[in-house]
C-alpha cells in the first residue's frame, strides 16, 4: 500500500454515479482522498480556491449542467496553476467525436463509465496506479482510450 495520499476529484452531475465512485475507492486498497463536485461551475469554483490541495487526477464527466466537461477541460488547460492536473474524461459517451475532441483539448485518458461495481473498481485501480508521467508526456491516441 502506498504511503502518499493520491488526491482524486470527480465532477459528475449524477448523484448515483458520484456515490458509486466514492464507494469503489473505499474498497480498493489505495490511499486516496476523494472529493466530489456536482457540476462544472462547482468544479471550477473549487479548483480556483486558494487554499485547496489540487487533485492528482480529475475525473471529468462531459455532460453536466451549468458548465459541461468540455468547457471545464478548455478552462483547466488554459489556466497556469491547473494545466498540469491529470484529466481523466469519465463519461457514458463512447462517441468518436467526444473522444477526439477531448484528446485534442489535452485530456490525458478517456474512460467510458463501467456498468458494474467490480468493473468500476478495476478501472479506478488501473487509472490511479498509472504512470502519469508517461501518460502526460507522450500522449498518443492508442493509449488515450482506456480499455479494460
C-alpha positions in Angstrom: 0.0 0.0 0.0 1.2 3.5 -0.8 2.2 5.9 1.9 1.4 9.0 0.0 -2.2 10.1 -0.5 -3.5 10.4 -4.0 -5.9 13.3 -4.3 -8.9 12.5 -6.5 -11.6 14.8 -7.7 -14.8 13.7 -9.5 -17.0 16.2 -11.3 -20.3 14.4 -12.2 -23.9 15.6 -12.0 -25.3 12.1 -11.4 -25.6 11.5 -7.6 -25.7 7.7 -8.1 -22.5 7.8 -10.1 -20.8 10.0 -7.5 -21.8 7.6 -4.7 -20.8 4.5 -6.8 -17.4 6.2 -7.5 -16.8 7.0 -3.8 -17.8 3.6 -2.7 -15.5 1.9 -5.2 -12.5 4.0 -3.9 -13.4 2.9 -0.3 -13.0 -0.7 -1.4 -9.8 -0.6 -3.4 -6.6 -0.6 -1.4 -5.1 2.7 -2.5 -4.6 5.6 -0.1 -6.8 8.3 -1.6 -8.6 11.4 -0.7 -11.7 11.6 -2.8 -13.6 14.9 -3.3 -16.9 15.2 -5.3 -18.5 18.1 -7.1 -21.8 18.0 -8.9 -21.2 20.3 -12.0 -18.7 22.3 -13.9 -19.3 25.6 -12.1 -18.8 23.9 -8.7 -15.7 22.2 -10.2 -14.1 25.5 -11.4 -15.0 27.3 -8.2 -13.3 24.5 -6.2 -10.2 24.4 -8.3 -9.7 28.2 -8.1 -9.9 28.3 -4.3 -6.5 29.5 -3.0 -6.3 27.1 0.0 -7.0 23.6 -1.6 -4.7 20.8 -2.5 -5.1 20.3 -6.2 -6.1 16.8 -7.3 -3.5 14.5 -8.8 -6.3 13.1 -11.0 -9.5 14.8 -12.0 -12.3 12.5 -13.3 -14.4 14.7 -15.5 -17.9 13.9 -16.8 -18.7 15.6 -20.1 -22.5 16.0 -19.8 -23.1 18.3 -16.8 -25.5 21.3 -16.3 -24.3 24.9 -16.0 -20.9 24.2 -17.4 -20.1 21.0 -19.2 -16.9 18.9 -19.1 -15.6 20.2 -22.4 -15.8 23.8 -21.2 -14.1 22.9 -18.0 -11.3 21.0 -19.8 -10.7 24.0 -22.0 -10.6 26.3 -19.0 -8.3 24.0 -17.0 -5.8 23.6 -19.8 -5.6 27.4 -20.3 -5.1 28.2 -16.6 -1.4 28.1 -15.4 -1.9 26.6 -11.9 -4.4 24.0 -13.2 -3.0 22.9 -16.6 -0.8 20.1 -15.2 -3.6 18.3 -13.5 -4.1 14.8 -15.0 -7.6 14.8 -16.5 -9.4 11.5 -17.0 -12.6 12.0 -19.0 -15.2 9.9 -17.3 -18.3 9.6 -19.4 -21.1 7.4 -20.6 -20.4 8.6 -24.2 -18.3 6.5 -26.5 -18.7 9.0 -29.3 -15.7 9.2 -31.6 -16.1 13.0 -31.8 -16.1 13.3 -28.0 -13.0 11.1 -27.7 -11.2 13.0 -30.5 -12.2 16.5 -29.1 -11.1 15.7 -25.5 -7.8 14.2 -26.8 -7.1 17.4 -28.9 -8.1 19.6 -25.9 -5.5 18.0 -23.7 -7.2 15.3 -21.6 -4.9 12.5 -20.5 -7.2 9.5 -20.8 -10.8 8.7 -21.8 -12.8 6.2 -19.7 -16.2 5.0 -20.6 -18.1 4.6 -17.3 -18.3 1.0 -16.4 -21.7 -0.6 -15.9 -21.0 -2.6 -12.8 -19.2 -2.1 -9.5 -16.4 -4.7 -10.0 -15.5 -3.2 -13.4 -15.5 0.3 -11.8 -13.2 -0.8 -9.0 -10.8 -2.4 -11.5 -10.9 0.7 -13.8 -10.2 3.1 -10.9 -7.4 0.9 -9.6 -5.7 0.9 -13.0 -6.2 4.6 -13.6 -5.0 5.6 -10.1 -1.8 3.5 -10.4 -0.9 4.5 -13.9 2.5 6.0 -14.6 1.1 9.5 -15.1 4.5 10.8 -16.2 4.2 8.6 -19.2 0.6 9.4 -19.8 1.2 13.2 -19.7 4.5 13.3 -21.6 3.9 11.0 -24.5 0.2 11.1 -25.3 -0.9 9.1 -28.2 -4.3 8.1 -29.5 -3.7 4.4 -28.8 -3.3 4.8 -25.1 -5.9 7.6 -24.7 -9.0 5.4 -24.7 -8.8 3.1 -21.6 -9.7 -0.5 -22.4 -10.1 -2.9 -19.5 
